Each structure stands twice: as structure tokens, then as C-alpha cells.
Amino acid sequence: MSIYLARAISPAVHAQLRVTDDAGQPCVPFVDAEGGSPLRCCLRLSVAGERIALVSYAPLRRWAAEGGVEPGAYDEQGPVFVHAEECGGPGSSEAYPFERAGALRTVRRYDAEGRIAGGRLLELPEAPGEGFEQAFEEAFADPAVVLVHVRAVEYGCFHFEVRRP
């Protein structure tokens, strides 16, 4: 059993993003005809026919606001898929979301001030969960690291965050 928890976009933030995203743009839902879009509100792939939206999300900005810190130049926003309506959030799966052997991920570390404290490229092994576990162990071995973001290399998009256990 993992000690690390992949955190989805919270229900309260999901509700805000379904109105106006972090770039100030209105949410524009659509029907996902093919499915397979990585949903950050429930950490699963969409199913064909679901109503979803592509919105701009600023994960470090949202985290920093919770702690009263200013991320400064490290504040960035990017596209993520979410359900167009309220959803039940992540299920109870112990697997990390969007894991696929051979996929490339960046594991970016942040300190308590919201500054980048290192990172690494991760090619997911045949047992992707083990690859994530090792990367998180390595990241949190540095006592300054309080937050890790996992992103896709191909598009640079945010997948999920992990906080210090």
C-alpha cells in the first residue's frame, strides 16, 4: 500500500473551473466522442459520450493560496480536462492515475515557498506504480520538498500532485 496520495482537483476548485478557468475564460463543455481524455477532477480517463471541458488550471497558484505563499515566477497555468458537471471525484483505486509502461513523466519538486526544488524525468517501468513510488521516495528524501507535481512530457500538462505524507 502506498503512502503517497495522488490528489485530484478538489470539488470546490472543480466547481469554480466549470464557470471560469484560471485564465479567466468561460468553461465551454463538449461531448467527448472518442473518450480517453485524462480527467483531473476524478483522475481517470473519460468515456466516449461524456460531457467534459478543457480548462486552464494553475495548480501551484491554487496550492500557494492555501498556504499564503506567493509562487512568483513559478506560477504557471495550462490545459486540463475536467467533467462539465459535478462528478464523484477519484475512486478508491490504489493505482496512480494515467500510468502506462513506457510513458514519460516529469516529477517536479517544490519547497514550502512554492519554488522549484528540483525534478526529474521518469519513464514509467513495466510496473508503473513502482516507478512513481521510487520517484516520490527520492523527492521527499529532501526535507525541503513539500509538494510534487507530475506532468506529461508530451504536452507538459499537469496530471496530479502529491504532498508530503
Phi and psi in degrees as a GROMACS rama.xvg file:
@    title "Ramachandran Plot"
@    xaxis  label "Phi"
@    yaxis  label "Psi"
@TYPE xy
-76.9594  145.065  SER-2
-92.5779  -6.15968  ILE-3
-101.355  137.455  TYR-4
-114.829  121.783  LEU-5
-74.8994  121.427  ALA-6
-100.73  128.043  ARG-7
-84.4634  170.04  ALA-8
-61.5468  131.327  ILE-9
-65.5209  155.323  SER-10
-56.9526  -37.1589  PRO-11
-66.7327  -42.9732  ALA-12
-68.964  -39.1091  VAL-13
-57.773  -42.6423  HIS-14
-61.7508  -41.706  ALA-15
-65.2129  -44.11  GLN-16
-65.5045  -25.7822  LEU-17
-74.7541  -8.125  ARG-18
-105.009  -62.8669  VAL-19
-136.644  131.35  THR-20
-84.3952  -178.768  ASP-21
-73.2041  -4.15005  ASP-22
-100.223  4.30268  ALA-23
82.0633  12.2565  GLY-24
-96.1906  147.377  GLN-25
-70.1822  148.984  PRO-26
-72.2828  133.949  CYS-27
-124.008  92.062  VAL-28
-68.3026  156.838  PRO-29
-151.695  163.354  PHE-30
-88.8192  125.454  VAL-31
-81.8318  98.3756  ASP-32
-65.6098  -36.4592  ALA-33
-97.676  -25.9576  GLU-34
77.7515  177.735  GLY-35
92.5464  5.2838  GLY-36
-81.6668  134.372  SER-37
-75.8172  108.969  PRO-38
-85.6077  121.952  LEU-39
-85.9934  -7.42562  ARG-40
-83.2495  -25.9142  CYS-41
-133.102  2.04687  CYS-42
55.981  47.7508  LEU-43
-144.741  169.071  ARG-44
-82.0916  144.946  LEU-45
-68.3397  159.257  SER-46
-107.771  143.51  VAL-47
-51.6025  132.803  ALA-48
95.1818  -8.27802  GLY-49
-75.2983  147.147  GLU-50
-87.0344  121.155  ARG-51
-133.167  177.41  ILE-52
-145.688  149.642  ALA-53
-103.444  116.179  LEU-54
-126.638  161.465  VAL-55
-89.5711  132.386  SER-56
-132.322  137.748  TYR-57
-116.425  84.3993  ALA-58
-62.8169  -41.514  PRO-59
-69.3843  -38.263  LEU-60
-59.4705  -45.0699  ARG-61
-63.7948  -44.3301  ARG-62
-63.551  -45.1152  TRP-63
-62.2425  -38.6756  ALA-64
-62.5374  -36.018  ALA-65
-61.7269  -37.183  GLU-66
-99.2009  1.57997  GLY-67
69.5798  30.4141  GLY-68
-112.6  162.873  VAL-69
-110.934  114.341  GLU-70
-73.2299  -10.8123  PRO-71
55.8165  -133.175  GLY-72
-66.8903  -14.9227  ALA-73
-82.3429  -4.56875  TYR-74
-69.793  122.631  ASP-75
-143.429  156.137  GLU-76
-132.912  154.134  GLN-77
-159.816  173.941  GLY-78
-76.2174  138.317  PRO-79
-141.572  151.492  VAL-80
-92.3447  139.202  PHE-81
-138.193  161.492  VAL-82
-65.422  146.954  HIS-83
-78.1269  -15.5096  ALA-84
-124.897  171.381  GLU-85
-57.8287  142.701  GLU-86
-130.178  173.725  CYS-87
-81.6139  3.49663  GLY-88
75.4349  -170.52  GLY-89
-66.0636  149.058  PRO-90
-77.3223  -164.99  GLY-91
-100.057  17.7286  SER-92
-62.386  140.539  SER-93
-87.941  -7.73768  GLU-94
-75.1897  152.542  ALA-95
-77.8702  145.065  TYR-96
-71.6552  151.863  PRO-97
58.4442  30.6678  PHE-98
-89.3353  134.795  GLU-99
-153.287  123.493  ARG-100
-51.601  133.107  ALA-101
92.0522  -15.4414  GLY-102
-67.0609  146.274  ALA-103
-100.743  131.569  LEU-104
-132.071  150.4  ARG-105
-102.289  141.651  THR-106
-118.952  99.8321  VAL-107
-101.146  131.015  ARG-108
-101.363  144.946  ARG-109
-131.206  147.936  TYR-110
-93.7542  -177.714  ASP-111
-66.9445  -15.1965  ALA-112
-94.4463  2.0532  GLU-113
80.4673  20.5707  GLY-114
-99.2906  146.839  ARG-115
-64.881  129.627  ILE-116
-118.626  29.1877  ALA-117
117.178  179.336  GLY-118
177.975  175.388  GLY-119
-156.925  158.466  ARG-120
-88.6642  136.009  LEU-121
-127.921  120.33  LEU-122
-96.0622  118.845  GLU-123
-66.324  127.444  LEU-124
-77.2199  -176.06  PRO-125
-56.8983  -31.8672  GLU-126
-108.521  82.8544  ALA-127
-54.8042  -36.8676  PRO-128
-59.6135  -38.2395  GLY-129
-65.4885  -36.6279  GLU-130
-63.8583  -44.1434  GLY-131
-63.3168  -45.8949  PHE-132
-56.2057  -45.5205  GLU-133
-63.2713  -42.5952  GLN-134
-64.797  -38.5236  ALA-135
-71.8221  -39.0575  PHE-136
-58.3069  -46.1602  GLU-137
-62.2197  -45.191  GLU-138
-63.1886  -48.6013  ALA-139
-81.3769  -2.20127  PHE-140
-66.5934  -24.9351  ALA-141
-83.2668  115.047  ASP-142
-63.4134  -17.3282  PRO-143
-76.9627  -19.8725  ALA-144
-80.0709  125.531  VAL-145
-117.945  -14.5906  VAL-146
-148.975  141.532  LEU-147
-129.831  134.442  VAL-148
-108.218  135.488  HIS-149
-107.043  128.895  VAL-150
-131.51  153.753  ARG-151
-77.9509  138.797  ALA-152
-73.4798  -40.6299  VAL-153
-56.4882  -45.5727  GLU-154
-116.962  -7.56971  TYR-155
75.9868  7.46935  GLY-156
-78.5607  147.811  CYS-157
-67.0718  133.319  PHE-158
-104.796  -54.9611  HIS-159
-165.554  168.553  PHE-160
-120.209  156.096  GLU-161
-130.193  132.866  VAL-162
-106.866  158.949  ARG-163
-55.3216  130.441  ARG-164
